[in-house]
Amino acid sequence: MTIEIRPMRRADIPRTFTLIRTAYPCMVFTEPLMVERFDRPLTYFRDQRFIAVEGDQVIGHVLSRLYEDENGRTHGQSYMAAVTPRLVDGDLPDRLLETSERRLLDDGAEFLSADTAEESVQIGGEGFRRAILERGYELTENARILGLDLATIPEPPPAPEGAELRTFREFDDDPRPVYEIDRATSEDEPGGLDNGFLPYEDWIRVLWHNPLADNDLSLVLLLDGVPVTISCYKSDGEGRMESGMTGTLRGYRGRGLAAYTKTKALHLAREKGIRRAYTGNHADNEPMLAINERLGYGVVGSEQTYRRT
């Protein structure tokens, strides 16, 4: 039967979600989020999902994202690639990547990137890695994907003097302090931000009001009344959570604030019935890797980003 690659339609979402969910066992992702992004596309990025169909079956998927960096250069990203297991060793990964590239280049991309991961993180990832390398991409970033059984987390350390914890929910009237910490700490992370940090209005929509954002679990630490640390999470309602950003403003680092905040958030998650936590860390982010190791996170696998001009 002929395999067709075409843009994803709204009616394709249930079958496409099933494929993605199978291919990414560590990803906290839901079908309602796919519907939300289809009905209300992001404005800061220009996204297009492509699927491969065989009859009435969705057997492949890739997401193409176009964005501009702070210098006005246009970047194209191909990621969240998935292929049904019986076809991972064929030419479908290359065909999906070629389709994504063509769209990105036609829309003016000057630089291209593509993400893939080890099989423990992305089933079929090695097939996409072969396609990526054959198309002239070079490795630029490496991240570790970590997992944690919340039944094993240690007790929180003593509260730092002058520390007070609040949930993100308590900042609903004015999330700006959370935004400022997120922006400052994200810009300090290894790997950098090609497209800069989201403007506040986009951040509110993309992150604060994300359907998966768990603002009753995510925490802000105030030190002597000043917000200085955040630890934010999303959850899927099925007992799984994923870390977003855990970070402390530069002038307050080295005091154990991030470790304390993150540990308290994980205990709060366990009390809510969440069983499994995942996070990703750049391989050079030694402070956060050390915190996660003390908490009991173990390496599930690695994820790589490849780029070409």
C-alpha positions in Angstrom: 0.0 0.0 0.0 1.3 3.5 -0.9 2.6 5.7 1.9 1.6 9.4 1.6 3.2 12.2 3.6 1.0 15.2 4.1 0.2 18.0 6.6 -1.7 16.7 9.7 -5.4 17.5 9.9 -7.5 17.9 13.0 -9.2 14.6 12.4 -5.8 12.9 12.4 -4.9 14.0 16.0 -6.1 10.9 17.9 -4.1 8.5 15.7 -1.1 10.8 15.6 -1.1 11.2 19.4 -1.1 7.4 19.8 1.9 7.1 17.6 3.8 9.8 19.4 2.9 8.5 22.8 4.2 5.1 21.9 7.5 6.5 20.4 8.3 8.7 23.4 7.8 6.7 26.6 9.3 9.5 28.8 7.4 12.4 27.3 4.6 14.1 29.3 2.2 14.8 26.5 -1.6 14.6 26.0 -4.1 14.6 23.2 -5.9 17.7 24.5 -2.6 19.6 24.2 -2.3 18.6 20.6 -5.9 19.8 20.0 -5.2 23.1 21.8 -2.1 23.8 19.6 -4.0 22.9 16.4 -6.9 25.1 17.2 -4.8 28.0 18.6 -1.4 27.9 16.9 1.5 29.5 18.6 2.4 33.0 17.3 6.0 33.1 18.4 6.7 30.0 16.3 5.4 28.8 13.0 4.6 25.1 13.4 3.5 22.5 10.9 3.0 18.8 11.7 3.5 16.3 8.9 2.2 12.7 9.1 2.8 9.6 7.0 -0.4 7.6 6.3 -0.9 4.2 4.9 -4.6 3.6 4.2 -6.3 4.8 7.4 -3.2 4.3 9.6 -0.9 7.1 10.8 2.6 5.5 10.6 4.9 8.5 10.8 5.1 12.1 12.2 7.4 15.0 12.4 7.0 18.6 13.7 8.5 21.4 11.7 9.1 24.7 13.6 10.2 28.0 12.1 11.4 30.9 14.3 13.7 33.9 14.2 16.6 34.5 16.6 17.4 37.7 18.3 19.5 38.8 15.3 16.6 38.2 12.8 18.1 35.0 11.4 15.6 32.3 10.5 15.9 28.9 12.0 14.1 25.7 11.1 13.8 22.8 13.6 12.6 19.2 12.9 11.7 17.2 16.0 9.2 14.9 17.7 9.8 12.5 14.9 8.0 9.1 15.2 7.6 6.1 12.9 5.7 2.9 13.6 8.2 0.2 14.8 8.0 -2.0 11.7 9.2 0.8 9.5 12.0 2.3 11.6 14.8 0.6 9.5 13.3 1.7 6.1 13.4 5.0 4.2 10.5 6.6 6.0 12.6 8.5 8.6 14.5 10.1 5.7 11.4 10.9 3.8 9.8 12.6 6.9 13.0 14.6 7.5 13.2 15.7 3.8 9.5 16.8 3.9 10.2 18.9 7.0 13.4 20.4 5.5 11.6 21.3 2.3 8.9 23.2 4.2 11.4 25.0 6.4 13.7 26.0 3.4 10.7 27.1 1.3 9.7 29.4 4.2 13.2 31.0 4.4 15.1 29.0 7.0 18.8 29.9 7.0 19.8 27.3 9.6 18.4 23.8 10.2 18.4 21.6 13.3 17.0 18.2 14.0 16.6 16.3 17.3 16.8 12.6 18.0 17.4 10.4 21.0 18.5 6.9 22.1 16.0 4.1 21.8 15.2 4.3 25.5 13.9 7.8 25.0 12.7 7.7 21.4 11.7 4.4 19.9 13.1 4.5 16.4 15.4 7.3 17.2 18.4 5.6 15.7 16.7 5.4 12.3 16.2 9.2 12.4 19.8 9.6 13.6 21.0 7.8 10.4 18.9 10.0 8.3 20.1 13.2 10.0 23.8 12.3 9.6 23.3 11.3 6.0 21.8 14.7 5.2 25.0 16.5 6.5 24.0 17.5 10.0 26.6 17.8 12.8 26.2 17.2 16.5 26.0 20.4 18.5 24.2 19.6 21.8 23.8 16.6 24.0 21.3 16.3 26.9 20.6 13.6 29.4 17.0 12.4 30.1 16.6 11.4 33.7 13.8 9.5 35.5 12.8 9.2 39.1 10.5 6.9 41.1 8.9 9.3 43.6 8.6 6.5 46.1 12.3 6.7 46.6 12.9 10.5 47.0 14.9 11.6 50.1 13.5 13.9 52.8 13.7 17.6 52.1 16.8 19.4 53.6 16.1 22.0 56.3 14.5 25.2 55.1 17.0 27.9 54.4 16.8 30.8 56.8 14.3 33.4 55.6 12.8 31.1 53.0 9.1 30.9 52.2 7.5 28.7 49.5 4.5 29.6 47.4 2.8 27.8 44.5 2.6 29.3 41.1 -1.2 29.4 41.6 -0.6 32.1 44.2 0.9 34.3 41.5 -2.1 34.1 39.1 -2.8 37.9 39.6 0.7 38.8 38.6 3.0 36.1 37.2 5.7 38.7 36.2 8.1 37.7 39.1 8.0 34.1 37.9 8.6 35.2 34.4 11.6 37.2 35.3 13.3 34.3 37.2 12.5 31.9 34.4 14.0 34.3 31.8 17.1 35.0 33.8 17.9 31.4 34.7 17.1 30.1 31.2 19.5 32.5 29.6 22.2 31.2 32.0 21.7 27.6 31.1 24.3 25.7 29.0 23.2 25.5 25.4 21.9 29.0 25.2 18.7 30.2 23.5 18.9 30.6 19.7 15.6 32.5 19.5 16.0 34.4 22.8 13.5 34.1 25.6 9.8 34.4 25.0 8.2 37.8 25.3 6.0 38.1 28.4 2.7 37.9 26.5 3.8 34.7 24.6 5.2 33.2 27.8 1.8 33.6 29.5 0.1 31.8 26.7 2.7 29.1 25.9 3.9 28.3 29.4 1.7 29.8 32.1 -1.5 28.7 30.5 -0.2 25.5 28.9 -2.8 22.8 29.4 -0.2 20.6 31.0 1.2 23.3 33.4 0.7 22.2 37.0 0.6 25.5 38.8 -0.5 23.9 42.0 2.7 21.8 42.1 5.2 24.3 40.7 6.9 26.4 43.4 8.5 29.8 44.0 10.9 30.3 46.8 11.0 33.8 48.4 14.0 34.7 50.5 13.2 37.5 52.9 10.1 38.2 50.8 12.0 38.4 47.5 11.2 35.7 44.8 14.6 34.2 43.9 14.0 30.5 42.9 11.5 28.6 40.8 10.8 24.9 40.2 8.2 24.4 37.6 6.4 21.2 36.3 3.8 19.9 34.0 1.8 16.7 34.6 -0.4 14.5 32.4 -3.0 13.3 34.9 -1.8 9.8 34.5 0.8 9.8 37.3 3.7 11.3 35.4 5.4 14.7 35.6 8.1 16.5 33.8 10.4 19.3 35.0 10.5 22.6 33.2 12.9 25.0 34.8 14.5 24.8 38.2 16.7 27.8 38.8 17.9 30.5 41.2 18.8 34.1 40.4 22.5 34.6 40.0 23.1 36.6 43.2 21.5 33.9 45.4 23.1 30.8 44.1 25.3 28.4 46.1 22.9 28.4 49.1 20.9 25.2 48.4 17.8 27.1 47.4 17.2 25.2 44.1 17.7 21.8 45.8 15.3 22.6 48.6 12.6 24.0 46.3 12.8 21.0 43.9 12.7 18.4 46.7 9.7 20.1 48.3 7.9 20.1 44.9 8.6 16.4 44.4 7.2 15.6 47.8 4.1 17.7 47.0 3.8 15.7 43.7 4.0 12.4 45.5 1.2 13.5 47.9 -0.9 14.3 44.8 -0.5 10.7 43.5 2.2 11.3 40.9 4.4 8.3 40.7 7.1 9.0 38.1 9.1 12.2 37.3 11.2 13.0 34.3 13.7 15.8 33.5 16.2 16.7 30.9 19.6 18.3 31.6 22.3 19.6 29.2 25.3 17.4 29.6 27.3 20.5 30.8 24.8 21.6 33.4 26.8 20.1 36.3 25.0 21.9 39.2 21.6 20.6 38.2 22.9 17.2 37.4 24.4 17.0 40.9 21.0 18.0 42.5 19.2 15.4 40.4 21.7 12.7 41.3 21.2 13.4 45.0 17.4 13.2 44.6 17.8 9.7 43.0 17.2 10.5 39.3 18.8 7.9 37.1 19.8 8.2 33.4 17.1 6.9 31.1 19.0 7.9 27.9 20.4 10.8 26.0 18.9 13.2 23.4 21.0 15.0 20.7 20.5 18.1 18.6 22.2 18.3 15.1 22.5 21.4 13.0 23.5 22.5 9.5 23.5 25.7 7.5 
